[in-house]
Amino acid sequence: MLQRIAIDELKPGMYVNRVIDDKNKVKVRSKGVVRSALVIDKLIAKGVDFVEIDTSKGAAPEPLETPAPPVPKSAPAAPSADSKEAINSDGLESAQSLFNKAKSVQQRFLQQLGSGKDADVNKLTALTEHIIDGVLENQAATVCLSMVQRGNDLLLEHSLNCSIYMAILAEAAGFDKEAVEHASLAGLLMDTGMAKIPRELCIPFAQLSTTDALIYQTHIDESLAVLQGNSDIPQVISTIISQHHERLDGTGYPHGLKGDEIHPLAQIAAVVDEYSQLGMPAPFGKAYPNSKVLKSLAQNKGLDQSLVNRLIGVLGVYPIGSLVKLQSGKLGIISRKNPASLLHPQVMTFYSINSGNFQEIKRIDLAKSNDEIESSIGPDEFSINLPKFFSEVFINQVDN
């Protein structure tokens, strides 16, 4: 069976029938079994993005995640209560696979954009579908991964976070499946123009001079330029991108729009963009603990507070995957929400502040414990390689 796949999905043992190159720029001998990863690296170096494989002559790609039963296209499937409120190893492994794939696709897109090469927006459409599937089927695990993997490649992670939280908030706000898809794709694209902005200007907006602020604002135009000439992308995507820095009180940019002048999905984008940036380390600024992020959003008069409250309602006071410091001097990762008592979730402790060492991972139900959360903490407050620990240790023990 012939099957089109992204180059990132190509593995040794697969039979390549042909290289798919719509612009006829890539010249390679394409047919045959891939013998090693080196062959794949050479294809990537030549600019190959998609290939056609023959699964009757070689290995077939593994599915990104277990397919869900088909659902009506008119509305997204409702996540199960457990997928929203708790994490498990299977869900985390599926979310990890999604993140690895998403990072690879989005990273290549941003690299092409930053180097002045043509960046095909259509390649992000399938990625958006995978992100939405992850949100619907493993919301808790997807949110968890977005929390613990911050800080390595800021623009890349910011765009993925925005896509994830745009889907979550749009779905929670009652938008239909098509609007959720538009919101998620806009989240991937709305700050891609930052790849063209001088890095020294990528600091908190309030710290920029008037001249530098005007240069910084051009990232919106650069993001919109990616869509030029692409008639397959709905106009609402451009609207969200152009308005995601507008604010209800007229203090935003580039046009100082107010209230209902701002598209409803762009109002969601404004909340999500602020939420993601405040949780990021430099150059966006200091990474705030999640409690301070939510407090800042609640005090921002330029944001729709009904959307802020809805986001808090979906994620909780202590979102799954967020880091907390307990009164016992332990650090933990929120692993399960407690709808009956939002201040007493379940926590997986893994680190002792007093000794400065990792400890055996233990699950604590704060609703049944004398220990309590002392504070949320930012991901950069302790010298911990959290993503490495999470992927190599935490995921394998979370079900214990």
C-alpha positions in Angstrom: 0.0 0.0 0.0 1.3 3.4 -0.9 1.3 6.0 1.9 2.4 9.6 2.1 4.4 10.4 5.3 6.4 13.3 6.6 10.2 12.8 6.5 10.2 12.8 10.3 8.2 9.6 10.2 10.6 7.8 7.9 12.5 5.0 9.6 15.1 2.4 8.5 13.4 -0.6 7.0 10.8 1.4 5.1 10.6 1.2 1.3 10.6 4.7 -0.3 8.6 4.7 -3.5 9.3 8.3 -4.4 10.2 11.7 -2.9 7.3 14.1 -2.9 8.5 17.5 -4.1 5.8 19.8 -5.5 8.3 22.4 -6.5 10.7 20.0 -8.3 13.7 21.3 -6.4 14.9 18.0 -4.9 16.9 15.6 -7.2 17.5 12.2 -5.5 17.3 8.5 -6.5 14.3 7.8 -4.3 13.2 4.2 -4.7 14.4 1.5 -2.3 14.6 0.3 1.3 16.0 2.8 3.8 19.1 1.0 5.2 20.2 3.5 7.9 19.4 6.8 9.6 22.2 8.3 7.6 20.1 8.0 4.5 17.2 9.9 6.2 19.6 12.6 7.3 20.8 13.1 3.7 17.2 13.4 2.5 16.5 16.0 5.2 19.6 17.9 4.2 18.4 18.0 0.6 15.2 19.6 1.8 12.9 16.6 1.5 9.7 17.1 3.6 7.5 14.3 2.4 8.0 10.9 0.9 5.7 8.1 -0.5 6.4 4.7 1.0 5.2 1.2 0.0 4.2 -0.7 3.1 3.9 -3.9 1.0 7.7 -3.8 0.4 8.9 -2.5 3.7 8.0 -1.5 7.3 4.9 0.6 8.0 4.9 3.7 10.2 3.7 3.3 13.7 0.5 5.3 14.4 1.1 8.5 16.3 -1.3 7.3 18.9 -4.1 4.7 19.2 -6.9 5.7 16.9 -10.1 6.8 18.7 -13.5 5.6 17.5 -14.8 7.9 14.7 -16.9 10.8 16.0 -19.2 13.2 14.1 -17.4 16.0 12.4 -19.8 18.6 13.6 -18.4 18.7 17.1 -15.2 17.6 18.9 -15.5 14.5 21.1 -15.8 15.3 24.8 -12.7 14.3 26.8 -13.4 11.8 29.5 -13.3 13.1 33.0 -10.2 11.0 33.8 -8.3 12.4 30.7 -8.9 15.9 32.1 -8.2 15.3 35.7 -5.3 12.8 35.9 -2.2 11.6 34.2 -0.9 8.0 33.7 2.1 6.5 31.9 0.2 5.5 28.8 -1.2 9.0 28.4 2.1 10.6 29.0 3.9 8.4 26.5 1.3 9.2 23.9 1.6 12.9 24.7 5.4 12.6 24.6 5.2 11.1 21.1 2.9 13.9 20.0 5.3 16.6 21.4 8.4 15.0 19.7 6.6 15.0 16.4 5.2 18.5 16.8 8.5 19.9 17.8 10.2 18.3 14.8 7.6 19.7 12.3 7.4 23.1 13.8 11.1 23.5 14.3 11.8 22.9 10.6 9.0 25.3 9.7 10.6 28.0 11.9 14.1 27.3 10.6 12.9 27.7 7.0 11.1 30.9 7.9 14.1 32.3 9.8 16.5 31.6 6.9 14.2 33.2 4.3 13.2 29.9 2.6 9.6 29.2 1.6 7.7 27.8 4.6 4.7 25.8 3.7 1.8 26.5 6.1 -0.1 23.4 4.8 2.4 21.2 6.6 1.1 22.5 9.9 -2.5 21.5 9.2 -2.0 17.8 9.9 0.0 18.7 13.0 -2.9 20.8 14.2 -5.2 17.8 13.9 -2.8 15.7 15.9 -2.6 18.4 18.6 -6.4 18.6 18.8 -6.6 14.8 19.1 -4.1 14.9 21.9 -6.1 17.6 23.7 -9.3 15.7 23.4 -8.0 12.2 24.3 -5.3 13.0 26.8 -5.9 16.6 27.9 -4.2 16.1 31.3 -1.1 14.5 29.8 -0.9 17.1 27.0 -1.1 19.9 29.5 1.5 18.2 31.7 4.0 17.9 28.9 3.5 21.6 28.0 4.3 22.5 31.6 7.5 20.5 32.2 9.1 21.0 28.8 9.4 24.8 28.9 12.6 26.7 28.5 14.8 24.9 25.8 13.6 26.5 22.6 11.3 29.4 23.5 9.7 30.4 20.2 9.1 26.7 19.3 7.6 25.9 22.7 5.6 29.0 22.9 3.9 28.3 19.5 3.1 24.7 20.5 1.8 25.9 23.9 -0.4 28.5 22.2 -1.8 25.8 19.8 -2.6 23.5 22.7 -4.2 26.1 24.9 -6.1 27.7 22.0 -7.7 24.3 21.4 -8.4 23.7 25.0 -9.9 27.2 25.7 -11.9 27.4 22.4 -13.4 23.9 23.1 -14.2 24.9 26.7 -15.8 28.1 25.5 -18.2 26.1 23.3 -16.8 26.7 19.8 -17.5 24.1 17.2 -14.9 21.7 15.8 -14.0 23.9 12.8 -13.4 26.9 15.0 -11.3 24.8 17.4 -9.2 23.7 14.5 -8.8 27.3 13.3 -7.8 28.4 16.8 -5.2 25.7 17.2 -3.6 26.5 13.8 -3.6 30.2 14.5 -1.8 29.4 17.8 1.0 27.7 15.9 1.3 30.6 13.5 0.6 33.8 15.4 4.1 34.5 16.7 6.1 32.8 14.0 7.1 36.2 12.7 9.3 36.5 15.9 11.8 34.4 13.9 12.5 37.5 11.9 12.9 39.9 14.9 16.4 40.7 16.2 16.9 38.5 19.3 17.9 41.5 21.5 14.4 42.8 21.1 12.8 39.6 22.4 12.3 41.0 25.9 9.2 42.0 27.8 7.4 44.5 25.6 7.2 47.2 28.4 11.0 47.4 28.5 11.4 48.3 24.8 12.0 51.9 23.6 9.4 53.5 21.3 11.5 52.7 18.2 12.3 49.1 19.3 8.6 48.6 20.2 7.6 49.5 16.6 10.1 47.0 15.2 8.9 44.4 17.6 5.3 44.9 16.5 6.3 44.0 12.9 6.3 40.4 14.0 2.6 40.4 13.3 3.2 41.5 9.7 5.9 38.9 9.4 3.5 36.2 10.7 0.8 37.3 8.3 3.3 37.3 5.4 3.6 33.5 5.8 0.0 33.2 4.7 0.3 35.3 1.6 -0.7 33.5 -1.6 -2.2 30.5 0.3 -5.9 30.4 -0.5 -6.4 27.2 1.5 -6.0 29.0 4.8 -9.3 30.5 6.1 -9.4 34.3 6.5 -10.2 33.9 10.2 -6.6 32.6 10.8 -5.3 36.0 9.5 -7.8 37.8 11.7 -6.6 36.0 14.8 -3.0 36.6 14.0 -3.5 40.3 13.3 -5.6 40.9 16.5 -4.0 38.6 19.1 -2.1 41.6 20.7 -5.2 43.8 20.7 -6.9 44.4 24.1 -10.5 45.0 25.1 -9.6 48.4 26.7 -7.9 49.6 23.6 -4.3 49.4 25.0 -3.2 46.7 22.5 -1.6 46.9 19.1 -1.3 47.3 16.1 -4.7 49.1 15.7 -5.9 49.8 19.2 -9.1 47.9 18.7 -11.6 47.8 21.6 -14.3 45.4 22.8 -16.4 43.7 20.1 -14.1 45.1 17.4 -11.8 42.1 18.3 -12.8 38.7 17.0 -13.9 36.3 19.7 -11.1 33.8 18.8 -8.6 36.6 18.8 -9.7 37.4 22.4 -9.0 33.8 23.3 -5.6 34.1 21.6 -4.8 37.2 23.7 -5.4 35.2 26.9 -3.5 32.2 25.7 -0.5 34.3 24.5 -0.2 36.1 27.8 -0.5 32.8 29.7 2.2 31.1 27.7 4.7 34.0 27.7 4.4 34.7 31.5 5.3 31.0 32.1 8.4 31.2 29.9 11.9 32.1 31.1 14.1 34.8 29.3 14.1 36.4 26.8 10.3 36.9 27.3 11.0 37.6 31.0 11.2 35.7 34.2 9.2 32.5 34.3 6.5 33.1 36.8 5.1 30.3 38.9 1.6 29.3 37.7 -0.2 30.9 40.6 1.4 34.3 39.7 0.6 33.8 36.0 -3.1 33.3 36.7 -3.1 36.2 39.1 -1.6 38.5 36.5 -4.2 37.4 33.9 -7.0 38.1 36.4 -5.7 41.6 37.0 -5.3 42.4 33.3 -8.2 44.7 32.2 -7.3 44.2 28.6 -8.3 40.5 28.7 -11.8 39.1 28.7 -12.1 38.0 32.3 -14.8 35.4 31.5 -12.2 33.7 29.3 -9.6 34.0 32.0 -12.0 32.4 34.5 -12.8 29.7 32.1 -9.1 28.9 31.6 -8.6 28.7 35.3 -11.7 26.5 35.6 -10.3 24.1 33.0 -6.7 24.0 34.3 -7.4 24.4 38.0 -5.5 26.6 40.5 -2.7 24.1 40.3 -2.7 22.7 36.7 -1.6 19.1 36.1 2.2 19.1 35.4 2.9 22.3 37.3 5.5 22.4 40.0 4.7 23.0 43.7 6.7 23.3 46.9 5.2 21.5 49.9 5.4 22.6 53.5 7.5 19.4 54.1 10.3 20.8 51.9 9.6 18.5 49.0 9.0 19.4 45.3 6.3 17.7 43.4 4.4 17.6 40.1 0.6 17.9 40.2 -0.6 14.6 38.9 -4.4 14.7 39.5 -6.9 17.4 40.2 -9.4 17.1 43.0 -12.7 18.7 41.8 -14.1 18.6 45.3 -11.1 20.6 46.7 -9.1 22.5 44.2 -6.4 23.3 46.7 -5.8 19.7 47.6 -4.8 17.8 44.4 -2.6 14.7 44.2 1.1 15.3 43.9 4.0 13.2 42.8 7.0 14.2 45.0 10.4 13.6 43.6 12.9 16.1 45.1 14.0 17.2 48.6 14.9 20.9 48.9 16.6 20.2 52.3 19.1 17.7 50.9 19.2 19.0 47.4 18.7 15.5 46.0 16.2 13.5 44.0 14.2 11.1 46.0 12.0 8.1 45.3 8.8 9.2 43.6 5.8 9.1 45.9 2.2 9.9 45.3 0.6 12.1 48.0 -3.2 12.8 48.1 -3.2 16.2 49.8 -6.9 15.8 50.6 -5.8 12.9 52.9 -2.4 14.2 54.1 -1.1 16.7 56.7 1.2 18.1 54.1 0.1 21.1 52.1 1.2 23.2 49.1 3.3 26.1 50.3 3.6 27.7 46.8 3.8 27.2 43.1 7.3 27.5 41.8 8.8 28.4 38.5 10.6 25.9 36.3 13.9 27.8 36.7 14.0 28.2 40.5 16.0 25.1 41.1 18.9 23.6 39.2 16.9 20.6 37.9 16.9 19.3 34.3 13.2 18.7 34.6 12.5 17.6 31.0 15.3 15.0 31.2 14.1 13.7 34.6 10.5 13.7 33.4 11.1 11.6 30.2 13.7 9.2 31.7 12.3 8.6 35.2 8.9 10.2 36.0 6.9 8.8 33.1 7.9 5.2 34.0 6.9 5.6 37.6 3.8 7.7 37.5 1.5 4.6 37.8 3.3 3.2 40.8 
